[in-house]
Amino acid sequence: MNNKEEASVLNDLLHITNDRIEGFAKVEGKVWENYPDVKPEYAKLNSLSKVMKNELIDLIHDDGEEADDSASVAGALHRTWIDIKNSFTLGNKEESTIENVIFGEKAAAEAYQNAIDSGKLSQKSLDIVSEHLKHIKDSYDQFSKMSEYKNK
């Protein structure tokens, strides 16, 4: 297994994790009035994302490579699109925000699964990335259920 290839895959996941952190920061304060029970869970997810970020950086450094600790261009464009879309939303902006979180979590889960399936991760990295994927899927499920509950 090539350390540079593994580090490249891990850096891609680091970008996605940074996108999640920035995305969660944009959500903060927008949904609490309509979804007060989400606030403690959101704080946990945000904190967990920061732990995931640090674990990815450690894995990249273990490979002897440099971590590219930035968000992705695609993530920045997505957040900008959300801001533009929300500025024209006449209905419930909180609903739209939750839908965007669901979309982002689904995309993150797919990227993490692709990294696992790539065959470029060591067993140690596979174990950690698999655990991250579990957390992302849990987050996706929680936000999906919240959206379904609100739509009933």
Backbone as a chain_set.jsonl record, in Angstrom:
{"seq": "MNNKEEASVLNDLLHITNDRIEGFAKVEGKVWENYPDVKPEYAKLNSLSKVMKNELIDLIHDDGEEADDSASVAGALHRTWIDIKNSFTLGNKEESTIENVIFGEKAAAEAYQNAIDSGKLSQKSLDIVSEHLKHIKDSYDQFSKMSEYKNK", "coords": {"N": [[0.851, -1.182, 0.0], [0.544, 2.197, -0.811], [1.741, 4.988, 0.842], [1.358, 7.645, 0.039], [-0.873, 7.484, -1.644], [-2.799, 6.582, 0.185], [-2.763, 8.76, 1.964], [-3.725, 10.732, 0.253], [-6.382, 9.904, -0.183], [-7.277, 10.093, 2.457], [-6.901, 12.833, 2.872], [-8.864, 13.806, 1.14], [-11.13, 12.979, 2.562], [-10.723, 14.504, 4.813], [-11.168, 17.081, 3.788], [-13.918, 16.837, 3.298], [-14.849, 16.421, 5.881], [-14.152, 18.865, 7.032], [-15.843, 20.43, 5.479], [-18.283, 19.551, 6.521], [-18.09, 20.509, 9.146], [-18.025, 23.294, 8.696], [-20.481, 23.534, 7.419], [-22.253, 22.711, 9.462], [-21.816, 24.846, 11.168], [-23.074, 26.877, 9.784], [-25.687, 26.081, 10.025], [-26.238, 26.398, 12.656], [-28.25, 28.038, 14.977], [-30.229, 28.563, 13.105], [-32.258, 26.731, 13.16], [-33.138, 26.163, 15.698], [-35.403, 27.257, 16.984], [-37.652, 26.014, 15.823], [-36.905, 23.376, 16.082], [-36.154, 22.498, 18.829], [-35.283, 20.23, 20.265], [-33.159, 19.289, 18.878], [-30.874, 20.696, 19.329], [-28.996, 19.818, 21.464], [-28.13, 17.416, 20.292], [-27.074, 18.299, 17.911], [-24.878, 19.779, 18.874], [-23.352, 17.692, 19.834], [-22.819, 16.299, 17.419], [-21.343, 18.226, 16.034], [-19.112, 18.496, 17.694], [-18.147, 15.879, 17.544], [-17.47, 15.788, 14.844], [-15.229, 17.414, 14.843], [-13.463, 15.853, 16.317], [-13.246, 13.709, 14.549], [-11.961, 15.017, 12.455], [-9.442, 15.583, 13.619], [-8.544, 12.969, 14.007], [-8.27, 12.097, 11.356], [-6.243, 13.838, 10.468], [-4.153, 12.948, 12.105], [-3.836, 10.321, 11.087], [-2.967, 10.892, 8.479], [-0.542, 12.179, 9.025], [0.734, 10.018, 10.211], [1.264, 8.563, 7.958], [3.362, 9.947, 7.037], [2.889, 12.191, 5.588], [1.624, 15.47, 4.604], [-1.154, 17.088, 6.022], [-3.921, 18.458, 4.363], [-5.562, 20.812, 5.518], [-8.182, 22.06, 4.888], [-11.353, 23.261, 3.67], [-13.378, 21.937, 0.992], [-13.569, 23.099, -2.431], [-15.908, 22.438, -3.737], [-17.602, 22.067, -1.552], [-17.687, 24.674, -0.528], [-18.923, 25.987, -2.65], [-21.379, 24.667, -2.574], [-22.356, 25.52, -0.053], [-22.609, 28.247, -0.582], [-24.523, 28.159, -2.613], [-26.676, 27.195, -1.101], [-27.103, 29.39, 0.593], [-27.913, 31.304, -1.306], [-30.179, 30.04, -2.371], [-31.766, 29.88, -0.034], [-32.221, 32.578, 0.364], [-34.156, 33.137, -1.479], [-36.196, 31.533, -0.75], [-39.5, 31.231, 0.039], [-41.019, 29.881, 1.802], [-40.639, 27.82, 4.621], [-37.62, 28.342, 5.926], [-36.133, 26.908, 7.725], [-36.875, 24.263, 7.273], [-35.828, 23.95, 4.712], [-33.123, 24.25, 5.318], [-32.68, 21.976, 6.917], [-33.159, 20.001, 4.997], [-30.97, 20.495, 3.334], [-28.884, 19.802, 5.048], [-29.362, 17.069, 5.244], [-28.903, 16.315, 2.587], [-26.144, 16.959, 2.413], [-25.055, 15.227, 4.368], [-25.668, 12.766, 3.253], [-24.099, 12.828, 0.928], [-21.571, 12.976, 2.125], [-21.487, 10.487, 3.421], [-21.504, 8.778, 1.204], [-19.033, 9.458, 0.039], [-17.251, 8.655, 2.052], [-17.812, 5.909, 2.045], [-16.916, 5.268, -0.522], [-14.184, 5.762, -0.153], [-13.553, 3.734, 1.651], [-14.069, 1.53, 0.026], [-12.088, 1.818, -1.85], [-9.696, 0.443, -1.554], [-7.319, 1.524, -0.811], [-6.668, 2.059, 1.779], [-5.037, 1.477, 4.869], [-5.343, -1.102, 7.404], [-5.634, 0.079, 9.934], [-6.457, 2.697, 9.219], [-8.791, 2.014, 7.824], [-10.374, 0.999, 9.912], [-10.798, 3.31, 11.484], [-11.949, 5.118, 9.616], [-14.215, 3.671, 8.94], [-15.604, 3.785, 11.35], [-16.063, 6.529, 11.437], [-17.772, 6.716, 9.231], [-19.988, 5.359, 10.224], [-20.853, 7.188, 12.188], [-21.55, 9.358, 10.542], [-23.617, 8.24, 9.045], [-25.437, 7.784, 11.107], [-25.982, 10.434, 11.811], [-27.146, 11.323, 9.429], [-29.451, 9.692, 9.433], [-30.736, 10.672, 11.748], [-31.302, 13.392, 11.083], [-32.893, 12.932, 8.846], [-35.086, 11.598, 9.975], [-36.028, 13.63, 11.599], [-36.854, 15.48, 9.699], [-38.868, 13.975, 8.443], [-40.634, 13.667, 10.587], [-41.412, 16.303, 11.068], [-42.768, 16.801, 8.743], [-45.13, 15.443, 9.0]], "CA": [[0.0, 0.0, 0.0], [1.311, 3.414, -0.971], [1.364, 6.001, 1.836], [0.876, 8.857, -0.644], [-2.249, 7.21, -2.085], [-3.653, 6.58, 1.369], [-2.857, 10.138, 2.454], [-4.581, 11.463, -0.677], [-7.761, 9.517, 0.15], [-7.575, 10.66, 3.775], [-7.044, 14.286, 2.706], [-10.202, 14.033, 0.577], [-12.074, 12.847, 3.674], [-10.499, 15.663, 5.679], [-11.91, 18.182, 3.16], [-15.342, 16.59, 3.524], [-15.104, 16.643, 7.307], [-14.126, 20.322, 7.211], [-17.099, 20.921, 4.9], [-19.341, 19.262, 7.489], [-17.929, 21.438, 10.276], [-18.461, 24.612, 8.234], [-21.913, 23.439, 7.173], [-22.934, 22.712, 10.755], [-21.731, 26.204, 11.711], [-24.103, 27.679, 9.112], [-26.993, 25.637, 10.511], [-26.403, 26.84, 14.044], [-29.12, 29.17, 15.201], [-31.294, 28.684, 12.109], [-33.323, 25.741, 13.303], [-33.43, 25.828, 17.091], [-36.756, 27.628, 17.405], [-38.594, 24.987, 15.369], [-36.397, 22.053, 16.423], [-35.359, 22.681, 20.046], [-34.677, 18.993, 20.764], [-31.996, 18.968, 18.055], [-29.702, 21.473, 19.745], [-27.959, 19.008, 22.122], [-27.602, 16.436, 19.343], [-26.244, 19.07, 16.989], [-23.613, 20.08, 19.564], [-22.602, 16.428, 19.857], [-22.351, 16.043, 16.06], [-20.311, 19.21, 15.73], [-17.94, 18.101, 18.47], [-17.664, 14.623, 16.978], [-16.819, 16.113, 13.57], [-13.896, 17.948, 15.149], [-12.66, 14.686, 16.702], [-12.982, 13.003, 13.293], [-10.96, 15.821, 11.747], [-8.142, 15.349, 14.25], [-8.134, 11.586, 13.736], [-7.799, 12.045, 9.97], [-4.94, 14.516, 10.422], [-3.179, 12.029, 12.709], [-3.579, 9.228, 10.141], [-2.167, 11.437, 7.375], [0.81, 12.375, 9.557], [1.301, 8.673, 10.39], [1.751, 8.16, 6.632], [4.508, 10.791, 6.701], [2.436, 13.193, 4.63], [1.042, 16.689, 5.159], [-2.612, 17.199, 5.964], [-4.459, 19.659, 3.722], [-6.637, 21.097, 6.471], [-9.077, 23.096, 4.372], [-12.613, 22.749, 3.13], [-13.299, 21.756, -0.459], [-14.189, 24.111, -3.28], [-17.283, 21.979, -3.956], [-18.352, 22.357, -0.328], [-17.894, 26.128, -0.462], [-19.944, 26.304, -3.648], [-22.651, 24.147, -2.061], [-22.83, 26.422, 1.007], [-23.024, 29.492, -1.241], [-25.791, 27.856, -3.27], [-27.689, 27.117, -0.05], [-27.399, 30.771, 1.005], [-28.687, 31.936, -2.384], [-31.484, 29.367, -2.401], [-32.53, 30.289, 1.143], [-32.625, 33.989, 0.246], [-35.345, 33.171, -2.328], [-37.199, 30.617, -0.211], [-40.621, 31.944, 0.63], [-41.583, 29.05, 2.861], [-39.925, 27.555, 5.856], [-36.175, 28.249, 5.704], [-35.598, 25.867, 8.597], [-37.084, 23.01, 6.546], [-34.849, 23.939, 3.63], [-31.822, 24.035, 5.946], [-32.614, 20.566, 7.3], [-33.015, 19.236, 3.752], [-29.591, 20.661, 2.876], [-28.043, 18.993, 5.934], [-29.571, 15.678, 4.83], [-28.179, 16.167, 1.323], [-24.708, 16.965, 2.706], [-24.687, 14.013, 5.099], [-25.727, 11.654, 2.305], [-22.908, 12.95, 0.084], [-20.41, 12.616, 2.95], [-21.529, 9.031, 3.617], [-21.084, 8.162, -0.058], [-17.589, 9.672, -0.121], [-16.576, 7.778, 3.014], [-17.943, 4.537, 1.557], [-15.996, 5.149, -1.661], [-12.82, 5.669, 0.39], [-13.421, 2.384, 2.207], [-14.06, 0.59, -1.095], [-10.98, 2.109, -2.768], [-8.573, -0.477, -1.381], [-6.103, 2.307, -0.589], [-6.517, 2.357, 3.203], [-4.488, 0.449, 5.755], [-6.349, -1.61, 8.338], [-5.855, 1.103, 10.96], [-7.277, 3.747, 8.615], [-10.103, 1.432, 7.551], [-11.129, 0.933, 11.171], [-11.186, 4.662, 11.896], [-12.845, 5.667, 8.602], [-15.482, 2.943, 9.088], [-16.276, 4.357, 12.52], [-16.544, 7.842, 11.002], [-18.927, 6.491, 8.365], [-21.108, 5.017, 11.108], [-21.322, 8.445, 12.788], [-22.191, 10.155, 9.496], [-24.904, 7.593, 8.749], [-26.319, 8.071, 12.249], [-26.392, 11.83, 11.663], [-28.079, 11.342, 8.294], [-30.714, 9.097, 9.901], [-31.378, 11.579, 12.698], [-31.863, 14.539, 10.383], [-33.976, 12.432, 7.999], [-36.242, 11.347, 10.839], [-36.522, 14.929, 12.038], [-37.56, 16.044, 8.56], [-40.089, 13.189, 8.273], [-41.523, 13.97, 11.705], [-41.937, 17.651, 10.876], [-43.663, 16.803, 7.583], [-46.377, 14.722, 9.306]], "C": [[0.892, 1.24, 0.0], [0.808, 4.471, 0.021], [0.808, 7.262, 1.194], [-0.567, 8.666, -1.126], [-3.212, 7.23, -0.902], [-3.846, 8.0, 1.89], [-3.754, 10.975, 1.557], [-6.059, 11.169, -0.392], [-8.165, 10.149, 1.483], [-7.721, 12.18, 3.715], [-8.39, 14.637, 2.078], [-11.261, 13.963, 1.673], [-11.938, 14.013, 4.649], [-11.233, 16.892, 5.113], [-13.402, 18.044, 3.442], [-15.703, 16.851, 4.979], [-15.081, 18.137, 7.62], [-15.375, 20.967, 6.61], [-18.25, 20.713, 5.869], [-19.29, 20.259, 8.64], [-18.418, 22.828, 9.878], [-19.968, 24.625, 7.964], [-22.715, 23.464, 8.457], [-22.903, 24.107, 11.372], [-22.785, 27.107, 11.07], [-25.501, 27.323, 9.609], [-27.289, 26.239, 11.878], [-27.269, 28.094, 14.121], [-30.283, 29.278, 14.237], [-32.48, 27.772, 12.404], [-33.784, 25.522, 14.739], [-34.846, 26.185, 17.537], [-37.777, 26.565, 17.021], [-38.184, 23.574, 15.749], [-35.566, 22.122, 17.708], [-34.693, 21.398, 20.549], [-33.426, 18.613, 19.985], [-30.725, 19.619, 18.581], [-28.642, 20.63, 20.466], [-27.321, 17.994, 21.173], [-26.683, 17.12, 18.334], [-24.883, 19.362, 17.611], [-22.727, 18.837, 19.61], [-22.018, 16.119, 18.474], [-21.21, 16.976, 15.679], [-19.005, 18.854, 16.436], [-17.309, 16.83, 17.895], [-16.96, 14.856, 15.647], [-15.411, 16.643, 13.795], [-12.946, 16.832, 15.596], [-12.276, 13.903, 15.445], [-11.884, 13.711, 12.5], [-9.571, 15.54, 12.308], [-7.635, 13.933, 14.01], [-7.619, 11.439, 12.308], [-6.429, 12.697, 9.828], [-3.857, 13.611, 10.998], [-2.833, 10.882, 11.766], [-2.703, 9.696, 8.978], [-0.721, 11.634, 7.833], [1.492, 11.04, 9.799], [1.853, 8.137, 9.069], [2.966, 8.98, 6.207], [4.162, 11.88, 5.706], [1.856, 14.396, 5.363], [-0.472, 16.676, 4.994], [-2.981, 18.516, 5.295], [-5.732, 20.021, 4.472], [-7.502, 22.27, 6.006], [-10.378, 22.434, 3.939], [-12.462, 22.629, 1.615], [-13.959, 22.912, -1.189], [-15.649, 23.731, -3.515], [-18.155, 22.28, -2.738], [-18.653, 23.84, -0.197], [-18.963, 26.56, -1.459], [-21.325, 25.846, -3.179], [-23.218, 25.069, -0.977], [-23.3, 27.752, 0.436], [-24.373, 29.295, -1.928], [-26.925, 27.8, -2.241], [-28.088, 28.524, 0.402], [-28.266, 31.481, -0.037], [-30.096, 31.354, -2.421], [-32.358, 29.824, -1.23], [-32.977, 31.74, 1.057], [-33.881, 34.133, -0.617], [-36.463, 32.26, -1.823], [-38.284, 31.417, 0.49], [-41.188, 31.181, 1.816], [-40.678, 28.969, 4.068], [-38.429, 27.351, 5.583], [-35.546, 27.166, 6.565], [-35.731, 24.508, 7.928], [-36.046, 22.875, 5.441], [-33.448, 23.665, 4.178], [-31.652, 22.57, 6.326], [-32.435, 19.69, 6.062], [-31.586, 19.328, 3.216], [-28.614, 19.87, 3.746], [-28.151, 17.526, 5.522], [-28.803, 15.399, 3.541], [-26.666, 16.068, 1.564], [-24.251, 15.709, 3.418], [-24.712, 12.797, 4.184], [-24.489, 11.661, 1.406], [-21.649, 12.569, 0.864], [-20.347, 11.106, 3.158], [-21.065, 8.308, 2.356], [-19.581, 8.295, -0.269], [-16.795, 8.774, 0.825], [-16.66, 6.326, 2.566], [-17.006, 4.3, 0.381], [-14.555, 5.023, -1.189], [-12.568, 4.273, 0.948], [-13.283, 1.364, 1.082], [-12.848, 0.744, -2.01], [-9.831, 1.115, -2.68], [-7.26, 0.229, -1.083], [-5.853, 2.624, 0.878], [-5.941, 1.17, 3.955], [-5.592, -0.016, 6.706], [-6.663, -0.586, 9.421], [-6.759, 2.214, 10.424], [-8.681, 3.243, 8.317], [-10.969, 1.4, 8.802], [-11.655, 2.311, 11.572], [-12.197, 5.263, 10.911], [-14.21, 4.965, 8.666], [-16.282, 3.47, 10.272], [-16.836, 5.742, 12.184], [-17.805, 7.688, 10.156], [-20.166, 6.153, 9.195], [-21.701, 6.287, 11.724], [-22.073, 9.305, 11.758], [-23.558, 9.563, 9.147], [-25.902, 7.831, 9.879], [-26.857, 9.494, 12.158], [-27.418, 11.959, 10.544], [-29.451, 10.817, 8.733], [-31.461, 10.04, 10.836], [-32.03, 12.759, 12.001], [-33.002, 14.116, 9.454], [-35.239, 12.2, 8.817], [-36.864, 12.661, 11.302], [-37.343, 15.566, 10.917], [-38.885, 15.311, 8.34], [-41.101, 13.523, 9.35], [-42.193, 15.327, 11.495], [-42.944, 17.698, 9.728], [-44.987, 16.079, 7.854], [-47.425, 15.645, 9.851]], "O": [[1.879, 1.306, 0.734], [-0.376, 4.809, 0.044], [-0.108, 7.883, 1.733], [-1.383, 9.582, -1.026], [-4.293, 7.814, -0.972], [-4.964, 8.396, 2.22], [-4.475, 11.844, 2.049], [-6.884, 12.082, -0.366], [-9.269, 10.678, 1.615], [-8.554, 12.755, 4.415], [-8.995, 15.647, 2.435], [-12.178, 14.783, 1.712], [-12.923, 14.454, 5.24], [-11.844, 17.651, 5.865], [-14.069, 19.021, 3.784], [-16.746, 17.436, 5.271], [-15.907, 18.62, 8.394], [-15.905, 21.933, 7.159], [-19.098, 21.591, 6.027], [-20.319, 20.788, 9.06], [-19.144, 23.471, 10.637], [-20.646, 25.612, 8.249], [-23.735, 24.147, 8.546], [-23.862, 24.511, 12.03], [-23.327, 27.996, 11.727], [-26.396, 28.168, 9.612], [-28.434, 26.547, 12.207], [-27.036, 29.076, 13.416], [-31.237, 30.008, 14.508], [-33.59, 28.029, 11.938], [-34.729, 24.767, 14.972], [-35.426, 25.493, 18.374], [-38.67, 26.249, 17.807], [-39.015, 22.666, 15.742], [-34.371, 21.826, 17.67], [-33.646, 21.464, 21.194], [-32.702, 17.705, 20.391], [-29.622, 19.145, 18.309], [-27.469, 20.721, 20.104], [-26.117, 17.745, 21.241], [-25.644, 16.578, 17.957], [-23.852, 19.212, 16.955], [-21.51, 18.922, 19.445], [-20.857, 15.722, 18.366], [-20.227, 16.552, 15.072], [-17.929, 18.907, 15.84], [-16.088, 16.729, 17.778], [-15.963, 14.198, 15.349], [-14.503, 16.348, 13.018], [-11.755, 16.869, 15.283], [-11.129, 13.484, 15.291], [-10.992, 13.069, 11.945], [-8.631, 15.289, 11.553], [-6.436, 13.721, 13.83], [-6.638, 10.733, 12.073], [-5.553, 12.167, 9.145], [-2.763, 13.518, 10.44], [-1.666, 10.506, 11.653], [-1.802, 8.977, 8.547], [0.214, 11.295, 7.107], [2.703, 10.928, 9.614], [2.798, 7.349, 9.062], [3.537, 8.741, 5.142], [5.046, 12.432, 5.051], [1.626, 14.356, 6.572], [-0.993, 16.296, 3.946], [-2.422, 19.564, 5.621], [-6.83, 19.595, 4.112], [-7.547, 23.323, 6.642], [-10.479, 21.21, 3.858], [-11.519, 23.166, 1.034], [-14.802, 23.615, -0.632], [-16.528, 24.593, -3.495], [-19.306, 22.696, -2.877], [-19.754, 24.219, 0.202], [-19.808, 27.4, -1.147], [-22.317, 26.55, -3.365], [-24.412, 25.368, -0.976], [-24.28, 28.323, 0.914], [-25.256, 30.149, -1.842], [-28.016, 28.309, -2.496], [-29.273, 28.812, 0.573], [-29.227, 32.17, 0.305], [-31.081, 32.089, -2.495], [-33.54, 30.119, -1.407], [-34.011, 32.099, 1.62], [-34.595, 35.13, -0.508], [-37.548, 32.222, -2.403], [-38.014, 32.18, 1.417], [-41.769, 31.773, 2.726], [-40.042, 29.945, 4.466], [-38.025, 26.308, 5.068], [-34.539, 26.571, 6.181], [-34.816, 23.688, 7.998], [-35.456, 21.809, 5.259], [-32.675, 22.929, 3.565], [-30.596, 21.984, 6.085], [-31.647, 18.744, 6.078], [-31.052, 18.345, 2.702], [-27.629, 19.33, 3.242], [-27.143, 16.821, 5.459], [-28.135, 14.373, 3.418], [-25.993, 15.209, 0.994], [-23.184, 15.175, 3.116], [-23.88, 11.9, 4.315], [-23.9, 10.61, 1.154], [-20.76, 11.911, 0.323], [-19.271, 10.512, 3.08], [-20.316, 7.334, 2.436], [-18.928, 7.347, -0.706], [-15.779, 8.2, 0.433], [-15.685, 5.585, 2.692], [-16.371, 3.249, 0.295], [-13.783, 4.256, -1.764], [-11.5, 3.698, 0.741], [-12.475, 0.44, 1.173], [-12.607, -0.113, -2.859], [-9.071, 0.963, -3.636], [-6.201, -0.398, -1.1], [-4.931, 3.374, 1.199], [-6.304, 0.019, 3.714], [-6.648, 0.61, 6.794], [-7.824, -0.401, 9.786], [-7.71, 2.624, 11.09], [-9.657, 3.962, 8.532], [-12.154, 1.733, 8.757], [-12.817, 2.454, 11.952], [-13.193, 5.852, 11.332], [-15.244, 5.603, 8.468], [-17.505, 3.587, 10.197], [-17.944, 6.087, 12.594], [-18.778, 8.423, 10.329], [-21.265, 6.617, 8.893], [-22.922, 6.438, 11.773], [-23.102, 9.903, 12.071], [-24.534, 10.294, 8.974], [-27.085, 8.055, 9.625], [-28.041, 9.735, 12.398], [-28.439, 12.628, 10.703], [-30.481, 11.424, 8.439], [-32.678, 10.19, 10.729], [-33.178, 13.096, 12.289], [-33.971, 14.856, 9.29], [-36.335, 12.566, 8.394], [-38.086, 12.782, 11.383], [-38.409, 16.127, 11.168], [-39.909, 15.943, 8.08], [-42.293, 13.65, 9.068], [-43.394, 15.476, 11.718], [-43.859, 18.522, 9.729], [-45.879, 16.107, 7.006], [-48.533, 15.207, 10.16]]}, "num_chains": 1, "name": "protein.A"}
